[in-house]
């Protein structure tokens, strides 16, 4: 084997998620944990180099909390013979005041074997047999194909030539300005492998091509819509100019799950699963009686967590709009109540047909819960 | 509230009084008429009545001295002491003073304002002066009635309720006081929990909390941050989108400009191509022209040779033609000369006499033949005329014969029609007769039915009369039977029945039951009669015998004694005897008159008489109804005579008709009534009239046609006879002769015409032969001269041709020499090649000028410049886009929107949750109010419990309405109104009610001699209860029986052993007027 590399991208360190602060922190930390696992994979495969194809930070000028952790991960290793290449992408573009700026403290804390691609003519000899070319994103958007800015293979150059850029390999209306990359750019430039980043799903652009162009995708998903996330590419380059082998390696811990429960049993079943490293978005579509609602609320509290206890789900959000309290038969409950509370219940039931139906329904549940706690 | 001091002056019978009240029970006692109730009234007046009220006139002192004045000092709560003083009468005044220590008072209100303030302090629902319309007199409310009890109106509290109050203050006070009583511990806990949750989010005024721990603050901060972030991202994204849009537009412009440039270039290219083609075509065309000219020259040379050669051939041919023409001219000349000679000979012969003779002979032969033919023709014409007349006669005869045939046919047809009409008319007549018979039959049937109906009616009439008479007879018989006895009136019978019942009841008092034990000491013969029954004698041995009866027992002991044992007391027996006497005297007459022996029989007889009377009434009524029916029936007697006459008439109309046949006919024809028959007869009559009319017309026509036929037949016979006579002389039918003669005539006329023509020709020839011969000679001479001229011309032409032939031969030789030097094919090929070259260059659509070419170049240059401008703009915008964020901004906007939506949903959820807590809290309170609002439920229970104690459980629940109106008291499983209670019980319940109410309110209670009808036991219980309540509130009892409330010691000491009991002897307090 002439060369082994690990190709990763789209770490999006410091990304916002729009959940509670605590949940946001969980997810943000999870991204740095993923980087740690990526470096572990690199070690386990004893790769010759680690190529990070852009969008490593979610913003080009992340707060210190976010850039500080990354050098620490590198510093814990002595990879003099295993260079790491950090490519600025469109999210963390190579801007004058970015984290990539030569005078930024982040740069100073990086070990010498970590290379920031901060030149358009970046070239690095990985070995006598292999060379890396890279072009960084200098802005958040660009219409030029960065891959075509890589140099052509020169006659008699028999080395393994690897390209590293960030952009998109399609050219549709809404993405025309986001660093479009020609699907055959690798072939055009005589590359053996084109390492790219941006798309969050693992994808080999033209599987039949002699020179693979690969998106490793993001190591941890960033939202519920994304699929095929959580991987890095470990690439093996045989000698003799043969086609490299691309190995898809999982590094993720978190899963994003959009779930829908239409019965209390389904909710019970879900609650029994291990959801500690899951981001769960649960939609409830069910009609329940008061005791069932009480049980459902208890489960939801377990999943979400309370002030006193962590939730059983890593991150949990619930859409209750489809959760309907069936109040057609509250006689049993009503019979338990003292007269005044019975009158209260009747009045709340009468409001269920009006504008404040949702509030009235919730109030009935509060009455039920309060009576359970105070009346027995 | 409690009362402290009451001062009264000149108030009714009280000239002056001053009372100091203690806490607890105050028993104010004194004899009747001392003025206790005046004191109670004085309290009412000072607290409730406006000093200016006319009602105050009732307070005027009996001795007439001084204006009534009342001053009351009372405490509403600790250190809030009030003194109200009112003077009634001519100079009314009022003051309200307030004090904290009961010593130093400050004026709080005076005059008109006093009553308003006092009402506020009391909260008794009596309203304020000038408020809602106050009734005249002493104001009253539920609480004033309850707390200041009126001796005269002990039970007034049962008739009053809060809704009748003048304002809501009493109800509010009671509600507040009784609500706490109604609160359920579970409810309280739930309400507290709910309130705690509400308090987390809402302030006491219901507004959302704004403190740092407020959940709203947290969620709003989150929402605000999300909103700001979303706005920021949206701004960035919008910038990106705007620039992208601009780039998109510029790209479209770019494409447009590129297309424009391409078009301009294409146009230029086309123009340049056209221009080049034109140039090339011009050059090729020039060469082609030169080569074509050369080729033409060659061709012309060859053509000239060919022409010369052709001309030579033609010339040679012409020479031959000229030679033949010369020969022909010579022949013609010879012939012309011969003709001239012949004409000269002919003329000569004509001018001699032989020819005239021949012509005359020929003319004579022709004229002879013509005369013969004229004769034959005249004869033939005569015959033909004769035959023509015969033919005309024959044609006339045939025409006449046809007319005769036509007339005969018409006559036959008319005769046929006449017969048909006769037949139809007969048929119609027959049908008419049948229908008339049916009509008569129907009329007969109808008359018969009507006669039978009349007979039936008459019979019914008779039956009804008979039935009515029977009913009357029966009624008469009943009356006669009933008149045999005299029955008593209903009233008299009822009196007898009452007397009989009385006797029965009295006699029942005698049925005490008798029993006699006889223990004979020797043998006895005893006749026993029990209760008036027939006596039975029996022989008694020594063994004892028991004889029983209900009322009387008679024993006839033979030879010993007659014993009569009677039951019942003497009074009863006398009463029975008296009643029996009355019964005997009253019933005997009646029974006799009625012919009965007992009351039962009399009752049955009266009942039967009543029944008979009803029956007589019914019979008379039925007879009357039958009379009415008879009156309502027609006069059948009169009608039956008319109908018999009608039937007889109908019978005679039918005569000997077969009625069964007519019946069948009517049934088959569907004829039920005379109208049906009339409906059929009418069209039948019309049809018959139409037949008769037509028949008459046919008869008239037939007569005319027969006359004409006779005439025509006569004329036919005459014409035929004439024709036969005319044709008798012909040996053959005249029809054959006619064409033969016409052919003869035609031949003769034809020959005559030919002879006339020949004769005409002969005459004409005679006139023209000589001149013609001369003319022919002249013509022959001219022809000969012409032939000579043509012969000469032919000779000349031949010479010219021969000369031309020689010339042409010389020319051909010269041209042959010249053409031998030319290559015609090579020249032609050159031309073809150049032409192909020219054809290969397409002809441009238009002529391209240099100016047009320059203009096209200008267009290309301008389009190129525009495209460069757009591309520069695109580059500039791309530069701008690189600065604003591109897809990063859009991704972040999407994320920010999600974040915002999530925050909004959380806020909404929180709002719903807290609003639900708020709604639950409000609803709990409303329910609480509703439950508490039913004040009766809260108060009734303790009252019922107390009252139950008092009455030892005799009464159940005490039902009070929401406004404390008394609904009743449970007794024996039912709710009874308090009015059904005894006076004592009512006043006890009233007192318990008042005490319970005052206790709940924690206010003073005045009881003015409430318990006057209570027994000792209950009074004792109530005394204790009053003492118990007085341990909590001030109770002032005005009474004339202090011992019912106080022990002897207490009465003497003026104060009870218990600290909360005090008493005052009002004799020592009240100074009467």
HADDOCK unambig.tbl for C-alpha pairs under 7 A between the chains (distance, minus, plus):
assign (segid A and resid 18 and name CA) (segid B and resid 899 and name CA) 4.26 0.50 0.50
assign (segid A and resid 19 and name CA) (segid B and resid 899 and name CA) 6.98 0.50 0.50
assign (segid A and resid 90 and name CA) (segid B and resid 888 and name CA) 6.93 0.50 0.50
assign (segid A and resid 91 and name CA) (segid B and resid 888 and name CA) 5.87 0.50 0.50
assign (segid A and resid 139 and name CA) (segid B and resid 882 and name CA) 4.90 0.50 0.50
assign (segid A and resid 139 and name CA) (segid B and resid 883 and name CA) 6.40 0.50 0.50
assign (segid A and resid 140 and name CA) (segid B and resid 882 and name CA) 5.44 0.50 0.50
assign (segid A and resid 140 and name CA) (segid B and resid 883 and name CA) 6.83 0.50 0.50
assign (segid A and resid 140 and name CA) (segid B and resid 885 and name CA) 4.58 0.50 0.50
assign (segid A and resid 140 and name CA) (segid B and resid 886 and name CA) 5.66 0.50 0.50
assign (segid A and resid 140 and name CA) (segid B and resid 888 and name CA) 6.57 0.50 0.50
assign (segid A and resid 141 and name CA) (segid B and resid 881 and name CA) 6.15 0.50 0.50
assign (segid A and resid 141 and name CA) (segid B and resid 882 and name CA) 4.51 0.50 0.50
assign (segid A and resid 141 and name CA) (segid B and resid 885 and name CA) 5.92 0.50 0.50
assign (segid A and resid 141 and name CA) (segid B and resid 886 and name CA) 4.65 0.50 0.50
assign (segid A and resid 141 and name CA) (segid B and resid 887 and name CA) 6.91 0.50 0.50
assign (segid A and resid 142 and name CA) (segid B and resid 878 and name CA) 6.77 0.50 0.50
assign (segid A and resid 142 and name CA) (segid B and resid 882 and name CA) 5.78 0.50 0.50
assign (segid A and resid 143 and name CA) (segid B and resid 878 and name CA) 6.87 0.50 0.50
assign (segid A and resid 178 and name CA) (segid B and resid 886 and name CA) 6.68 0.50 0.50
assign (segid A and resid 178 and name CA) (segid B and resid 887 and name CA) 6.54 0.50 0.50
assign (segid A and resid 340 and name CA) (segid B and resid 927 and name CA) 5.64 0.50 0.50
assign (segid A and resid 340 and name CA) (segid B and resid 928 and name CA) 5.94 0.50 0.50
assign (segid A and resid 340 and name CA) (segid B and resid 931 and name CA) 6.60 0.50 0.50
assign (segid A and resid 341 and name CA) (segid B and resid 187 and name CA) 6.63 0.50 0.50
assign (segid A and resid 341 and name CA) (segid B and resid 924 and name CA) 6.93 0.50 0.50
assign (segid A and resid 343 and name CA) (segid B and resid 927 and name CA) 5.78 0.50 0.50
assign (segid A and resid 344 and name CA) (segid B and resid 923 and name CA) 5.63 0.50 0.50
assign (segid A and resid 344 and name CA) (segid B and resid 924 and name CA) 5.44 0.50 0.50
assign (segid A and resid 344 and name CA) (segid B and resid 927 and name CA) 5.62 0.50 0.50
assign (segid A and resid 359 and name CA) (segid B and resid 912 and name CA) 5.41 0.50 0.50
assign (segid A and resid 359 and name CA) (segid B and resid 915 and name CA) 6.36 0.50 0.50
assign (segid A and resid 359 and name CA) (segid B and resid 916 and name CA) 4.82 0.50 0.50
assign (segid A and resid 360 and name CA) (segid B and resid 916 and name CA) 6.16 0.50 0.50
assign (segid A and resid 362 and name CA) (segid B and resid 913 and name CA) 6.54 0.50 0.50
assign (segid A and resid 362 and name CA) (segid B and resid 916 and name CA) 5.55 0.50 0.50
assign (segid A and resid 363 and name CA) (segid B and resid 916 and name CA) 4.33 0.50 0.50
assign (segid A and resid 363 and name CA) (segid B and resid 917 and name CA) 5.90 0.50 0.50
assign (segid A and resid 363 and name CA) (segid B and resid 919 and name CA) 6.63 0.50 0.50
assign (segid A and resid 363 and name CA) (segid B and resid 920 and name CA) 5.37 0.50 0.50
assign (segid A and resid 366 and name CA) (segid B and resid 917 and name CA) 6.87 0.50 0.50
assign (segid A and resid 370 and name CA) (segid B and resid 190 and name CA) 5.85 0.50 0.50
assign (segid A and resid 371 and name CA) (segid B and resid 190 and name CA) 6.34 0.50 0.50
assign (segid A and resid 374 and name CA) (segid B and resid 186 and name CA) 6.59 0.50 0.50
assign (segid A and resid 374 and name CA) (segid B and resid 189 and name CA) 6.07 0.50 0.50
assign (segid A and resid 374 and name CA) (segid B and resid 190 and name CA) 6.03 0.50 0.50
assign (segid A and resid 375 and name CA) (segid B and resid 186 and name CA) 5.29 0.50 0.50
